[in-house]
C-alpha cells in the first residue's frame, strides 16, 4: 500500500484503498495530495498526536530522558510519545512518562498544545508531579536525570527548549 515508507508513517500511497487503481498527485484546495483519478478518492494524511509531561523535583530541576530511538536518538527531552488509537491523551502522557522514566506522575494541568506548519505531530504537554518511583532509564530511554532549566543538555527537538521555558515561567508564577 505504501510506496516509500519513511519515519513516523510518512509515505506515499501507491494504490487506492477503494478501487485498487494506481494513485498520483491530485490538487485539492491548493494542496497536492495523493488521489485516485479513477474513483476520486483523496488520501488526507492525518497528524499524529503525542503527549508529554514536564515534571520537576523539589529543587525545580526538570526530569528529562535521553532518547533511545530515532528520531534524535541520544538527545534529551521530557517524557513523551504517541497517543494510541482509542487512548485518552492524559492516560498516554502518564503511560509514556512511566515507560521512559519508570516514575508515576499525576497531571497538574495542561502546559500547552503545540503544532507547527509542516510538522505532522501535534504535541500535548502537561505539567506533572512525581508521586511514586525513582527515575531510571526505561526500555525507551538511554538515561534519565534532573536538570536545572537554565542549564539543559542538548535537546532533541527545537521546540523543547521553548516549552521548558514556558513551563519555567508558569512554574515561577504559581
HUMONOR-V829628 format. One line per field, one symbol per residue. phi: phi as a letter, one per 30 degrees, with the letter a starting at -180 (. if undefined). Layout:
# HUMONOR-V829628
phi = ???
This chain:
# HUMONOR-V829628
phi = .cdbdbeiidlcdcbdddbiddcadbdbhiccbdbcddcidbccdddccbbbbcbbcddidddbbcdcbddiejccadeaadddeicddddddddddddcbhccbcdckddlcbbbeicdccccccdbbdcajceadcdcbdabacbdecbcddddbededddddddddddddc
